[in-house]
Amino acid sequence: MNETPLRARETPMRARALVDLAALRANVRTLKARAPRSQLMAVVKANAYGHGAVQCARAAREAGAEWVGTATPDEALALRAAGDTGRLMCWLWTPGAPWREAVEADVDVSVSGVWALAELTEAVRAADRPAGRPARIQLKIDTGLGRNGCQPDDWPELIAVARAAEDAGLVKVTGIWSHFACADEPGHPSIQAQLSVFRDAVAYAERQGVEPEVRHIANSPATLTLPEAHFDLVRTGIAMYGVSPSPEVGTPQDFGLKPVMTLSAYLASVKRVPGGHGVSYGHHYVTPGPTTLALVPVGYADGIPRAGSGTGPVLVGGKWRTVAGRVAMDQFVVDLGGDDTARVGDEAVLFGPGDRGEPTAEDWARATGTIAYEVVTRISNRVPRVYVGENVDGYTDGYTE
């Protein structure tokens, strides 16, 4: 990934996603304070939920994150290639995956089944590694989410195979972990049920001689609301980026968090049109009278939900506007009503922290019937990420990738 130092507005941009790394570091410190006796894993899967994995992993480590987590092997290996040398875990593996490369890169590999352990141990034997250094693995138990993870009935077999691989010097079990299904719904009966299965699985493994460094099940919502689930490590994803994992329970401000990304575009057209003028494909919006239309040059190819047609909020000229008509691939329109002060090149803020009265990612989630996780993660690579809050080659106000 190339990073070219650049002042935040040195060159004109069609649109930008401003990523505040100082806010991210503050969020990490806030989350660590929520779980003071646990280590923290900064989850940077999916390009750090759209924010930029390399930059966010670096900032999180600066704020004290002991671990970084990714979903796919390619994500983990890209971080290693970019110079990340700390503890790094990866959990979404498929047959034929780059096990050997992960072993050689000192990635903690999640294992959910005997088949995975078999592929891993074969890779360990072929890997270029110092003599006597085993691969690090973390065993996942499915405590009730029903996705990845070993079923409890199969857990004894997985533990037996893992212990045999340990005795052979091929692997070291560094962790036992799981994932909640409903931690964003405090009081949901599945939470205590999953905790019970998890504790039993850990106890069984330890009776068989497994000595994990870390036991972990807490995601962002559990980190914020469920102290008994913190164990040795908490995994914070969406909360690290200042988005509430459970809006019904609390806003980012309620949890002491600040949204990290601000998405803006710059008006490409401002024009007067008569009443009865159709707007965008299908003419689902027709101007009710003479008005001013502004063209915002981002669309669903940039990650703006097409479901935001007629509903998505945008701040233009200090006022909330709503997408007029359909969101197209590269652009959408807002009706400015009687406001004639907007000019081509003015900023349109789609979402941000809300400090300037702009919509938030949660506002877009409500408008489009989804969750804020999706809103920030789907912003495509057509939108440059501009980073502030970090010193890069002497620049302190921003750089882009």
C-alpha positions as CSV (number, residue, x, y, z in Angstrom):
1,M,0.0,0.0,0.0
2,N,1.5,3.3,-1.1
3,E,1.3,6.2,1.3
4,T,2.1,9.6,-0.2
5,P,2.5,12.4,2.3
6,L,0.1,15.2,1.3
7,R,-1.4,18.1,3.0
8,A,-5.1,17.4,3.5
9,R,-6.3,19.9,0.9
10,E,-3.1,20.3,-1.2
11,T,-4.8,19.0,-4.3
12,P,-8.5,19.2,-5.2
13,M,-10.6,16.2,-4.5
14,R,-13.9,14.9,-5.8
15,A,-14.5,13.4,-2.4
16,R,-12.6,12.3,0.6
17,A,-12.9,10.2,3.8
18,L,-11.1,12.1,6.5
19,V,-9.8,9.6,9.1
20,D,-8.9,11.1,12.5
21,L,-6.2,8.9,14.0
22,A,-6.0,11.0,17.1
23,A,-9.7,10.1,17.7
24,L,-8.9,6.5,17.1
25,R,-6.1,6.5,19.6
26,A,-8.4,8.2,22.1
27,N,-11.0,5.5,21.5
28,V,-8.5,2.8,22.1
29,R,-7.5,4.3,25.4
30,T,-11.2,4.6,26.4
31,L,-11.8,1.0,25.6
32,K,-8.7,-0.2,27.4
33,A,-10.0,1.7,30.5
34,R,-13.3,-0.3,30.2
35,A,-11.3,-3.6,30.5
36,P,-8.3,-2.6,32.7
37,R,-7.3,-6.1,33.5
38,S,-7.4,-7.4,30.0
39,Q,-5.3,-7.0,26.9
40,L,-6.9,-5.3,23.9
41,M,-7.0,-6.6,20.3
42,A,-7.6,-3.9,17.7
43,V,-9.6,-5.5,14.9
44,V,-8.7,-4.1,11.5
45,K,-10.5,-6.5,9.2
46,A,-12.1,-5.2,6.0
47,N,-9.4,-2.5,5.7
48,A,-10.1,-1.4,9.3
49,Y,-13.9,-1.2,8.6
50,G,-13.1,1.1,5.7
51,H,-10.7,3.3,7.6
52,G,-7.3,1.9,6.4
53,A,-5.8,-1.1,8.0
54,V,-2.1,-0.2,8.1
55,Q,-2.7,3.3,9.5
56,C,-5.3,2.2,12.0
57,A,-3.3,-0.7,13.3
58,R,-0.3,1.5,13.8
59,A,-2.3,4.1,15.6
60,A,-4.0,1.5,17.8
61,R,-0.7,0.0,18.8
62,E,0.6,3.5,19.7
63,A,-2.5,3.8,22.0
64,G,-1.6,0.6,23.8
65,A,-3.3,-2.2,21.8
66,E,-1.4,-5.4,22.5
67,W,-2.8,-7.3,19.6
68,V,-4.2,-6.7,16.1
69,G,-6.8,-8.9,14.6
70,T,-7.8,-9.6,11.0
71,A,-10.3,-11.9,9.3
72,T,-8.5,-13.1,6.2
73,P,-4.9,-14.3,5.8
74,D,-4.3,-11.7,3.1
75,E,-5.1,-9.0,5.5
76,A,-2.7,-10.3,8.1
77,L,0.1,-10.8,5.6
78,A,-0.4,-7.3,4.2
79,L,0.1,-5.9,7.7
80,R,3.3,-7.9,8.1
81,A,4.5,-6.6,4.7
82,A,3.8,-3.1,5.8
83,G,6.1,-3.5,8.8
84,D,3.7,-4.6,11.6
85,T,5.7,-6.8,14.0
86,G,3.4,-7.1,17.0
87,R,1.1,-9.9,18.0
88,L,-1.3,-10.5,15.2
89,M,-4.2,-13.0,14.9
90,C,-6.2,-14.1,11.8
91,W,-9.3,-16.3,12.0
92,L,-11.0,-16.9,8.7
93,W,-9.3,-19.9,7.0
94,T,-10.3,-22.1,4.1
95,P,-8.7,-25.2,2.6
96,G,-5.5,-24.4,0.7
97,A,-5.0,-21.1,2.4
98,P,-1.5,-19.6,2.9
99,W,-0.8,-21.5,6.1
100,R,3.0,-21.6,5.5
101,E,3.2,-17.9,4.8
102,A,1.3,-17.2,8.0
103,V,3.5,-19.5,10.1
104,E,6.7,-17.8,8.7
105,A,5.2,-14.4,9.4
106,D,4.5,-15.3,13.1
107,V,0.7,-14.9,12.8
108,D,-1.5,-16.5,15.4
109,V,-3.7,-18.8,13.4
110,S,-7.3,-19.6,14.5
111,V,-8.2,-23.3,14.3
112,S,-11.8,-24.5,14.4
113,G,-11.5,-28.1,13.1
114,V,-9.2,-31.1,12.8
115,W,-8.9,-30.5,9.0
116,A,-7.4,-27.0,9.6
117,L,-4.9,-28.4,12.1
118,A,-3.9,-31.0,9.6
119,E,-3.2,-28.4,6.9
120,L,-1.4,-26.2,9.4
121,T,0.9,-28.9,10.7
122,E,1.8,-29.9,7.2
123,A,2.7,-26.3,6.5
124,V,4.7,-26.0,9.7
125,R,6.9,-29.0,8.6
126,A,7.6,-27.2,5.3
127,A,8.0,-23.7,6.7
128,D,11.3,-21.8,6.9
129,R,11.5,-21.2,10.6
130,P,14.0,-21.4,13.4
131,A,14.4,-24.8,14.8
132,G,12.2,-25.5,17.7
133,R,9.8,-22.6,17.1
134,P,6.3,-23.9,16.9
135,A,3.4,-22.2,15.0
136,R,1.1,-20.3,17.3
137,I,-2.6,-21.3,17.2
138,Q,-5.8,-20.3,18.9
139,L,-8.6,-22.8,19.2
140,K,-12.1,-21.5,18.6
141,I,-15.2,-23.1,20.2
142,D,-18.7,-22.4,18.8
143,T,-20.5,-21.4,22.0
144,G,-23.7,-20.7,20.2
145,L,-23.2,-18.2,17.3
146,G,-23.4,-21.0,14.8
147,R,-20.8,-19.7,12.5
148,N,-17.1,-20.8,12.7
149,G,-15.8,-22.7,15.6
150,C,-15.7,-26.2,16.9
151,Q,-18.9,-27.7,18.1
152,P,-18.8,-28.7,21.8
153,D,-19.3,-32.4,20.9
154,D,-16.2,-32.3,18.7
155,W,-14.1,-30.2,21.2
156,P,-12.4,-33.2,22.9
157,E,-11.1,-34.5,19.5
158,L,-9.7,-31.1,18.5
159,I,-8.1,-30.7,21.9
160,A,-6.5,-34.2,21.6
161,V,-5.1,-33.5,18.2
162,A,-3.8,-30.1,19.2
163,R,-2.1,-31.5,22.3
164,A,-0.4,-34.2,20.1
165,A,0.8,-31.4,17.8
166,E,2.1,-29.5,20.8
167,D,3.9,-32.6,22.1
168,A,5.5,-33.0,18.6
169,G,6.8,-29.4,18.8
170,L,4.8,-28.3,15.8
171,V,2.3,-25.9,17.5
172,K,1.7,-23.9,20.6
173,V,-1.9,-23.2,21.7
174,T,-1.7,-19.5,22.6
175,G,-5.4,-18.9,23.0
176,I,-9.0,-20.3,23.3
177,W,-11.7,-18.0,22.0
178,S,-15.3,-17.6,20.8
179,H,-17.7,-15.0,19.6
180,F,-21.1,-13.7,21.0
181,A,-24.3,-13.7,19.0
182,C,-26.3,-11.1,20.9
183,A,-23.9,-9.1,23.1
184,D,-25.4,-6.0,21.5
185,E,-28.7,-6.9,23.3
186,P,-27.8,-6.8,27.1
187,G,-29.8,-9.3,29.0
188,H,-30.3,-11.6,26.1
189,P,-30.5,-15.2,27.4
190,S,-27.9,-16.4,24.9
191,I,-25.2,-14.4,26.5
192,Q,-25.1,-16.3,29.8
193,A,-25.6,-19.6,27.9
194,Q,-22.5,-18.8,25.7
195,L,-20.4,-17.8,28.7
196,S,-21.2,-21.1,30.3
197,V,-20.2,-23.2,27.2
198,F,-17.0,-21.1,26.9
199,R,-16.0,-21.6,30.5
200,D,-16.6,-25.3,30.2
201,A,-14.6,-25.5,27.0
202,V,-11.6,-23.6,28.6
203,A,-11.7,-25.8,31.7
204,Y,-11.7,-29.0,29.7
205,A,-8.8,-27.8,27.5
206,E,-6.8,-26.9,30.6
207,R,-7.5,-30.2,32.2
208,Q,-5.9,-31.8,29.1
209,G,-2.8,-29.8,29.5
210,V,-3.5,-26.8,27.3
211,E,-2.0,-23.6,28.8
212,P,-3.4,-20.6,26.8
213,E,-1.9,-17.2,27.1
214,V,-5.3,-15.6,26.4
215,R,-8.9,-16.6,26.7
216,H,-11.3,-14.2,24.9
217,I,-15.0,-13.9,23.8
218,A,-15.7,-10.2,24.2
219,N,-16.4,-8.2,21.1
220,S,-17.1,-4.4,21.1
221,P,-20.5,-4.5,22.8
222,A,-19.3,-7.0,25.4
223,T,-16.3,-4.8,26.1
224,L,-18.6,-1.9,26.8
225,T,-21.4,-3.6,28.7
226,L,-20.3,-7.0,30.0
227,P,-17.3,-6.9,32.3
228,E,-17.6,-10.6,33.3
229,A,-16.8,-11.5,29.7
230,H,-13.5,-9.7,29.5
231,F,-11.3,-12.6,30.5
232,D,-7.7,-12.1,29.3
233,L,-8.4,-10.1,26.2
234,V,-11.1,-8.1,24.5
235,R,-11.5,-7.7,20.8
236,T,-12.7,-4.2,19.8
237,G,-13.7,-3.6,16.2
238,I,-16.5,-1.1,15.4
239,A,-16.2,0.7,18.8
240,M,-12.5,1.5,18.1
241,Y,-13.8,3.6,15.1
242,G,-16.1,5.6,17.3
243,V,-19.3,3.9,16.1
244,S,-21.7,2.5,18.7
245,P,-22.1,-1.3,18.5
246,S,-25.5,-1.0,20.1
247,P,-27.3,2.3,19.4
248,E,-30.3,1.2,21.5
249,V,-28.0,1.0,24.5
250,G,-25.9,4.1,24.0
251,T,-24.5,6.6,21.5
252,P,-20.7,6.9,20.9
253,Q,-20.8,9.9,23.2
254,D,-22.5,7.8,25.9
255,F,-19.5,5.4,25.7
256,G,-16.9,8.2,25.5
257,L,-16.1,7.4,21.9
258,K,-15.7,9.7,18.9
259,P,-16.4,8.7,15.3
260,V,-13.2,8.6,13.3
261,M,-14.3,9.0,9.7
262,T,-15.9,12.0,8.1
263,L,-17.1,11.5,4.5
264,S,-17.3,14.6,2.3
265,A,-17.7,15.4,-1.4
266,Y,-17.5,18.7,-3.3
267,L,-20.4,20.0,-5.3
268,A,-20.0,19.4,-9.0
269,S,-23.0,21.4,-10.2
270,V,-25.4,24.0,-8.7
271,K,-28.3,25.1,-10.9
272,R,-31.8,26.6,-10.9
273,V,-34.6,24.5,-12.3
274,P,-38.3,25.0,-12.8
275,G,-41.1,23.3,-10.9
276,G,-42.1,19.9,-12.3
277,H,-38.5,19.0,-13.2
278,G,-37.6,15.3,-12.8
279,V,-34.5,14.4,-10.9
280,S,-32.3,11.3,-11.5
281,Y,-33.3,7.9,-12.9
282,G,-36.9,7.1,-13.0
283,H,-38.0,10.6,-11.9
284,H,-38.9,9.3,-8.5
285,Y,-38.4,12.9,-7.3
286,V,-40.0,15.8,-9.2
287,T,-39.3,19.4,-8.0
288,P,-42.5,20.9,-6.4
289,G,-41.6,24.4,-7.6
290,P,-38.7,26.5,-8.9
291,T,-35.7,25.5,-6.9
292,T,-31.9,24.9,-6.8
293,L,-30.4,21.5,-7.3
294,A,-26.9,20.6,-6.2
295,L,-25.0,17.6,-7.6
296,V,-22.9,15.6,-5.1
297,P,-20.3,13.5,-7.1
298,V,-20.5,10.2,-5.2
299,G,-22.7,7.3,-5.7
300,Y,-23.1,3.6,-5.1
301,A,-19.7,2.8,-6.8
302,D,-18.2,4.9,-4.0
303,G,-20.2,3.0,-1.3
304,I,-23.2,5.3,-0.9
305,P,-26.1,3.0,-0.4
306,R,-28.6,3.0,-3.2
307,A,-31.2,2.5,-0.5
308,G,-30.4,6.1,0.5
309,S,-32.4,7.2,-2.5
310,G,-34.9,9.8,-1.2
311,T,-33.8,9.3,2.4
312,G,-30.1,9.8,2.9
313,P,-29.1,12.9,4.9
314,V,-26.4,15.4,3.7
315,L,-25.1,18.6,5.2
316,V,-24.8,21.4,2.6
317,G,-24.5,25.0,3.5
318,G,-24.9,24.3,7.1
319,K,-28.3,22.7,6.6
320,W,-29.5,19.1,6.5
321,R,-30.7,18.1,3.0
322,T,-32.1,14.8,1.8
323,V,-31.0,12.9,-1.3
324,A,-33.5,13.8,-4.1
325,G,-34.4,10.9,-6.3
326,R,-32.2,7.9,-6.9
327,V,-28.6,7.5,-5.9
328,A,-26.8,6.7,-9.1
329,M,-23.4,5.0,-9.6
330,D,-21.3,8.1,-9.4
331,Q,-23.6,10.9,-8.1
332,F,-26.8,12.0,-6.5
333,V,-28.7,15.2,-6.2
334,V,-30.0,17.3,-3.3
335,D,-32.7,19.9,-3.5
336,L,-31.6,23.1,-1.8
337,G,-35.1,24.6,-1.9
338,G,-34.9,28.4,-1.9
339,D,-31.2,28.5,-0.8
340,D,-29.1,30.2,-3.6
341,T,-25.9,30.5,-1.6
342,A,-24.3,27.2,-2.5
343,R,-21.6,27.2,-5.1
344,V,-19.8,24.6,-7.1
345,G,-16.9,23.3,-5.0
346,D,-18.7,23.7,-1.7
347,E,-18.4,20.8,0.7
348,A,-21.3,18.4,1.2
349,V,-20.8,16.3,4.4
350,L,-22.5,12.9,4.2
351,F,-21.5,11.8,7.7
352,G,-19.0,12.5,10.5
353,P,-18.8,12.9,14.3
354,G,-21.8,15.3,14.3
355,D,-19.7,18.1,15.8
356,R,-20.7,20.5,13.1
357,G,-24.3,19.4,12.9
358,E,-23.6,16.9,10.1
359,P,-25.3,13.5,9.9
360,T,-23.5,10.5,11.5
361,A,-23.0,7.0,10.1
362,E,-25.9,6.0,12.4
363,D,-28.1,8.5,10.7
364,W,-27.4,6.9,7.4
365,A,-27.9,3.5,8.9
366,R,-31.4,4.5,10.1
367,A,-32.2,6.1,6.7
368,T,-31.2,3.0,4.8
369,G,-32.4,0.2,7.1
370,T,-29.0,-1.1,7.9
371,I,-26.3,-0.8,10.6
372,A,-23.5,1.8,10.9
373,Y,-20.9,-1.0,10.5
374,E,-22.0,-1.4,6.9
375,V,-22.1,2.3,6.2
376,V,-18.5,3.0,7.0
377,T,-17.1,-0.4,5.8
378,R,-18.6,-0.1,2.3
379,I,-16.9,3.2,1.4
380,S,-14.9,2.1,-1.6
381,N,-11.3,2.7,-2.6
382,R,-12.5,5.3,-5.2
383,V,-12.7,7.7,-2.2
384,P,-9.2,8.7,-1.0
385,R,-8.6,8.3,2.7
386,V,-7.0,11.4,4.1
387,Y,-5.3,10.9,7.5
388,V,-5.0,13.5,10.2
389,G,-3.8,13.3,13.8
390,E,-0.5,11.6,12.8
391,N,3.0,13.0,12.0
392,V,4.2,11.7,8.7
393,D,7.5,13.0,7.3
394,G,7.1,16.3,9.0
395,Y,3.5,16.9,8.0
396,T,1.0,17.0,10.9
397,D,-2.2,18.0,9.2
398,G,-2.9,15.1,6.9
399,Y,-1.7,12.6,4.3
400,T,-3.5,10.3,1.8
401,E,-3.0,6.9,0.5
